[in-house]
């Protein structure tokens, strides 16, 4: 098994890390070195909580509750969430994360958003889903995804004996975000971790320009107390950033606003953004794509290309978790 810590702190891993830190780090003095990658995950047979229906899951697909075998559902999530041509170890890591997230949802019970289903196919609420049978009929080849799911069948990640909230995203900045800095809850296994390889994603850096008038209207609807009467250069003040570079909160027109709210309002790729105002517009420059917490799919790709197996990848992104067999 590849030692992820050594990979990231020596040789090409260090060169890439330093390159990303110098060129892409969004705030000066924010580098906290490499952090502490998690120890390699262990496999513990029978250590997971007993679930009476862990072999099946009800999925809301286009609003219709559909009962599926758990492994069939995992195949569909992996097909929808990660590229089929990624290294097999990265796809295996995604399979375990998807299965863990589904089992965690089963344990917690059905939410108000879809009380007739355990999970839904909306990636903004649960996870995207694509039925492999339908896609295969269209000529798509998902043999590698099926194989990755079979290779990890029944495996989930646990912390303290319970399945974890195994969130994942497309690509982070040079580090992933801690759950505390994005959602306000400190989760021991969702901490900020070094995550190289993100620049391989074509949309790693992005820009969104919003005309000043539309910006005013959007902010006024969401935050009526915000004062945007001055020039655009005066609208943003006193931002706070996470160690990973994401905006935790910012003063917008005199109102303290969460970075996640700004991202949602203006459809930004991430909260890791900088602002460039002109007299008649606001331009957001972003790094990464997604909330940035947990497994980075492009980070997993990079680690797999360096020789890490799926257990090492999962242990790196989900700190101190245990790879467990249902």
Helices and strands as residue ranges (DSSP letters): H 4-9, H 11-24, E 43-45, E 56-61, E 64-69, H 70-81, H 88-108, G 112-114, E 119-120, H 132-137, H 143-151, E 155-159, E 162-163, E 168-169, H 179-183, G 198-200, E 205-211, H 212-222, G 232-234, E 236-241, E 247-252, E 255-258, H 259-265, E 273-277, E 281-287, E 295-296, H 297-305, H 310-317, E 322-325
